[in-house]
Amino acid sequence: MIVDYIIHFRTKAGKFSPKVHKIKKLTLNKDERVKLSKKHHFKANMTTRKLYEGAHKIELQINGKVYEHSTFQLKEI
């Protein structure tokens, strides 16, 4: 199985631009469980993307299928 997370970054125009990030590729037996965690750092000065304040969306994707989603507020510190 391949576990990813997708962050839908808010653009200047208020639309969303998704970016897929890999968590782990693994094989599980039936009824086997595993706990995964991941930290994502939001840098203010990136060369590939400018971050904008406001609502952003994050989704959990397993084998290409989205299972969970949530929104979060990004604020400048």
C-alpha positions as CSV (number, residue, x, y, z in Angstrom):
1,M,0.0,0.0,0.0
2,I,1.1,3.6,-0.7
3,V,0.1,6.2,1.9
4,D,0.2,9.9,0.8
5,Y,-1.1,13.2,2.0
6,I,-2.3,16.0,-0.2
7,I,-2.1,19.6,0.8
8,H,-4.4,21.9,-1.2
9,F,-2.4,25.2,-1.0
10,R,-4.4,28.4,-1.2
11,T,-3.4,30.6,-4.1
12,K,-3.4,34.4,-4.3
13,A,-6.7,34.2,-6.3
14,G,-8.3,32.2,-3.5
15,K,-8.3,28.9,-5.5
16,F,-6.5,25.7,-4.4
17,S,-3.5,24.0,-5.8
18,P,-3.0,20.4,-4.7
19,K,0.5,18.9,-3.9
20,V,0.9,15.2,-3.1
21,H,3.5,14.3,-0.4
22,K,4.6,10.7,0.2
23,I,4.4,9.2,3.7
24,K,5.3,5.5,3.3
25,K,5.1,2.5,1.0
26,L,4.4,-0.7,3.0
27,T,2.9,-4.2,2.9
28,L,0.5,-5.3,5.7
29,N,-1.0,-8.7,6.5
30,K,-4.7,-9.1,7.1
31,D,-5.8,-7.5,10.4
32,E,-2.3,-6.0,10.8
33,R,-2.2,-2.4,12.0
34,V,0.5,0.2,11.8
35,K,0.7,3.8,13.2
36,L,2.1,6.4,10.9
37,S,3.0,10.1,11.6
38,K,4.4,12.9,9.5
39,K,5.5,16.4,10.2
40,H,5.2,19.1,7.4
41,H,7.2,22.3,7.7
42,F,5.8,25.4,6.2
43,K,8.6,27.8,5.3
44,A,7.9,31.4,4.6
45,N,10.6,31.8,1.9
46,M,10.3,28.9,-0.6
47,T,11.5,29.2,-4.2
48,T,8.8,26.8,-5.5
49,R,5.7,28.3,-3.9
50,K,4.5,31.4,-2.0
51,L,2.3,30.6,1.0
52,Y,-0.8,32.7,1.5
53,E,-2.8,33.1,4.8
54,G,-6.2,31.6,5.1
55,A,-7.9,28.2,4.8
56,H,-6.0,25.3,3.3
57,K,-7.1,21.7,2.9
58,I,-5.3,18.4,3.7
59,E,-6.3,14.9,2.7
60,L,-5.2,11.4,3.5
61,Q,-4.8,9.2,0.4
62,I,-4.2,5.4,0.4
63,N,-3.5,3.6,-2.9
64,G,-4.8,6.6,-4.8
65,K,-8.1,6.9,-2.9
66,V,-8.9,9.8,-0.6
67,Y,-10.2,8.6,2.8
68,E,-10.1,11.6,5.2
69,H,-9.8,15.4,4.8
70,S,-9.6,18.4,7.0
71,T,-9.1,22.1,6.8
72,F,-6.6,24.3,8.6
73,Q,-5.9,28.0,8.9
74,L,-2.4,29.2,7.9
75,K,-1.4,32.5,9.6
76,E,1.8,34.5,9.4
77,I,3.8,34.6,12.6
